[in-house]
Amino acid sequence: MSSAIHDLPPTELALGSGWLEGFHAGDREALEAFYRGHFATVDRAVGQILAGADRETVVHEVFFRVLSQAELRRQLNGGSPAAWIAAVARNHAIDYRRRRDREIPDGSAEGRTEEHHPPGDGQAAAHLLLERFCHEVLPDKWRAVFDACFVRQLTQRDAARELGISRTTLLYQQHRVRALLRSFSLEVE
């Protein structure tokens, strides 16, 4: 073994030679080795910027992007994979924090222009449709997410905290509820 190999960090030794081609191609074993070898790196990089559920969400988003976007994987053209993924993670965390900081918390008067109107015929019909959706289509296990996110329109962060679930779980359940709403609305039309 050459001394250059001894100088490599353990995570890069674990990747082995020729792993970059497999990584670019989206090879399952190469991606798994990359994930296992660099999870701590991504977690540390994101942890410098975010904490709690936001940190967890961004770590998962970074690896999702690596797994699903071949063009992102091709940006790694050599050099240190750890340094590359740390930079990707840091940039994603910064973008995420900027978007989060621009959110307007529920209950804030800023950005609201509608006035409160007593329920009229249109609102009553919408209320009946929502009740029908909840009773006929929506599984009990997703009702709390539906109420928090779609009815009360809490932010993802607040809804996840209130429901005691991770944001990743919340996002999955929101996605499933949206799909049910879409198919329900097509049936009603």
N, C-alpha and C positions, 0 to 999 in steps of 0.2 A: 504494500500500500504506500502511495506517495504521501509526502508530508502535507501536500495541499488538501488531501482528503481528511487528514486528521484535523485540519483547521476549520472544516465545515461544522456548523452547528448540528447537533443531533437530529433536528427535524429535517435538515437538508440531506443528511446521510441516509435517513429512512426513505427518502424519495427515490434514491438510487439513480443510476445513469439512464439516460433515455426517457426519463419521466416527462420531460417537457413536451415531447411530441404527443404522448398519451394525454397529457393535461390539455393541450390545445385541441385535441380531437374529442375531448369529453369522455375519455376512457374511464369507466366506473372505478377501476382499481387506482388509477392515478388520482382521480378526484377524491376518493376516500382517503388515500395516503396524505393528500394535501390538506384535507379537512382535519384529520387527526393530528397532523404535524403542526398546524397553524391556528388551531382554535384558540389556544391561550394567547397567541400574538394578537389576534383580532379582538379578543375580549379585553386585553390590556389597552389596546389602542382606542377602542370605543369607550372604555372605562375612564379614560382621561378627560372625556368630554361629557358623557352621559352617565346616569346611574339608574338603578332599579329596573322597572319594566321597559323604559326607553332603551336602556343599555341592552337588555335581552332582545328586544325587537330588532335593533340595528344589527346586532351580531348575526341573528338569523337572516336578516335581509341581505347582508354582505355575502354570506355563503350561498344564499338562494341566487343572487346575481352571478356568482362565480359558476354555480352549477348550470344555470339556464342560459347564460349569455356567452356564446363562443367568442364574440368580438371583444368582450372584456378579458377572457382568458388569453387571447392572442396579444394583448398589450404587454404580457410578461414575455420579454424576449431574451431572457438571460439575467444575469445578476442574481441578487438575493431574492428568492420568493418571499421570505419573511418581510423584508423591507418593502417589497411591492405590495403585499396584502395589507401591511400595516398602513401604508399611505392610502390605499383604497378605502380601508375601514375608517381611518381618520376623516377623510374627505366626506364619506357618506354620513358619518356621525355629525359633522359640522352642518351639512345640508339639512339633515333631519332636525337638528336643534333650531336652525333658522326657521324652518317650516313650523315647528311646534310653537316657537315664540311668536309667530304671527297669528296663531289661532286666537279667536275671540272667545273667552270663556262664556259658557251658558249663563244667562241671567244678566249679561252685560247689555246696557242700552245701546252701546256703540254698534253700528251696522244694522240696527233694526229700524224698519220704517213702517211695518204694519201696525195697525191699531187692533186692539182686542174688540171683536164683534161677537154679539151673542149668536149662538148656533142658529143657522138658517137652514133652508131646505138642502142646499149643497153640502153643508157641513154635517147635517144629520145623515144624509146618504153615505158620505164618506165614513162617518162613525159606524154605521151599520155594516159597510163593507169590511172595515177593519175588524169588527167583532166576528164576522163570518170567517175571515181569514184566520183569526186566532183560534176559533173553535173547530174549523174544518180542516185546516191545512197545517198550521204551525205546531210542531211537536212541543210538548210540555218542557223538554229540556232546553229549548231555545227561547222560551217566553221572556225570561228575565233579560236576555240580551236584546230581544226585540223591543221590550219596553224601554230599556235604558238608552239604546242607540237610535231607534227609529221613532219612538213616541216622544220620549223626553229629550232626545237629541243631545245626550251627554257626549263630551269628547271621548275618544277611545281611551285615553289615559284615565279619565275620571270613571268611565264605565267599568274598565278592568279593575280599578281599585275598589269600586263599590261592590262589584260582583265577586271579588276575591279570586280572579283568574288572571292568567298572563295575557298580555296584549296579543300574543300569537294565537292563543286559543280564541280570544275575542274576535280577531280578524277572520279566523276560519268560520266561526259561527255566523258572523255578519255576512260573509260571502254566501253561506248556505241559505240564510234567511232571505237575502236578496234574490237568489235563484228561485226560491219558493214564491216570493212576491211577484217576480216576473211572470212565472207560469200561471199564477193565480189571476193576474191582471189580464193576461191573454185569454183566459177562459171566460172572464167576466165581460169582455168587450164583445 
